[in-house]
Amino acid sequence: MGTVFISREDNCRGIHVAQFVTSSRGNRILKLNGYSFYSDRAKARGPKRRWRCSTHCKQRCRATVMTVDDVIISATLIHNHE
């Protein structure tokens, strides 16, 4: 679905590869540094969206990404899994 635009601050933190893809179920997924994130619809407000690690429910991973109009504005990329 396209490449994500990354803010300068996040690029300095080592975020290099980010893109939107479509899952096999037709949902939008954010792929970032080898990890998959799904949109937390409960926290979506207009163009601002929070993305959770796809293992959040299963492994309680707390990694998240915030985007505004598909631009990453902040990211907590501490994963509790490989």
N, C-alpha and C positions, 0 to 999 in steps of 0.2 A: 504493500500500500504506500510505501514511500519512506524516505529518510526523515528522521527527527532532527530538528534544528536544536542545537545544544548551546546554552548560554556560555559565555566566556569563563565564568567562575567554575562551572561544572567541568568544562574541558580541561581546566588546569588541575582538577582533582583526578584525572585519569579516566574519564568517561569518553570513549572513543567511538564505539560502534553502537549505534542505536537506530532501530527501524521499526515501523509498524508492519505487521503481517496479519493475515487472516487465518484463524484456526480452522480445523476440520469441521467445526460446528458453525462456522461463519462469523465468529466473534472477533473483534479487533484485539490484537495482542501486541504489546510492546516488547521487543527483544533488545536487551541492553547488556553488553559485556558478557554474553553467553547465557544469560538468565531470561526467563519469560515473566512478564507482568500482565495482570488482567486489570481492567478498569473497575474500580470500586464505585459502582453506580450510586450507592447510598451517599457518597461524598462528592458526587459530580454537581457542580454549580456553574451553569453556562459554559464558557470556554475553559474554565479551570477544572482539572481532573486529577484524582489521586489514583495511582496504579500500585497494586500490591503484588508481591512475589507470588508466582503461581503455586508455590508450596505453602502458602500462608495457612490454609485450613488443615492440611495434612501434617506439616511439620512445625507449624506456628512460626514460620520465618517472618521477621518484622521489617524486611527491606521494603522500602516504598520509593516511589518517584512521583513528583508533582509536575504537571504540565499545564501551560496556558496556551491555547491555540497550537498545540503540538510542539511547543518549545519547552524543553526541560528547564524548570526554574529552581528546583531543589531535588536532592536525592539522598536517601539514607541507604547505603548499599552494603550494609553489614549483614551477610547471610549466615544462617546457622547450619548450612549444608553445603555440599560440593556441587 
